[in-house]
Amino acid sequence: MAGRFTLCTVAAVSVTALMASGAPARAGSYNDGPAPRSVYVSVFGGWSSPEEYEQTIPLPVLGNYGFGFDADDGYMLGIAVGTTVMPNLRAELEYSAGFHDADQIFVSIGGLQVPILGFSGDVTAETILVNLWYDFDLGGGISPYIGGGIGWGSVEFDSAAVLTASDDDGFAYQLGAGVRIAATPSIDVDLGYRYKTVQDLHLLIGESTGFGSDDYVSHNVFAGISIKLD
């Protein structure tokens, strides 16, 4: 997919610019709050729970007719490069991916879902996002934060039995909150939640058929570490 290769190129350029723009790190004890830094890298992973996905088309009398799937809870992994852009405000470039099994694929008629027995698939959701996080320094090495990000996402649905393997991409965003705990002068522990969505996807049936799109939404709880680079 040419779009994804272009996106990765933009991400690489953005990381270089982000690292070059970092302000000098401030000296201090980790007991005074999360380790002060100009540039850092974070790695994280955890639990991911997607919402139901369904594509529908309106039919006379019967109402909506469609296909969809319920993906099981799975896991997510990610990496981010960030910098402090002003007091209490961090900017990040983040890549993450979620992995799920879709054990229930169904046909829906007028709101009634009928499972397609014996059919299942795998779902992989990837995003590249530019984030802004605002930190609240409580002292004692603890800083809650809130924020979010926007970017691009790609979701692939792969099934050996139903329809065909399909993928689509679209605008993505996330909203989140968490807490960063200073473990050493150069390492923070990050515990957080992310609401993440990739919008307007045609994963099961192509757009030309007249079936509508749906958003791929997931709820993610994770733990990670953030390491100071300078």
Order of alpha helices (4+ residues) and beta strands (2+ residues): alpha-beta-beta-beta-beta-beta-beta-beta-beta-beta-beta-beta-beta
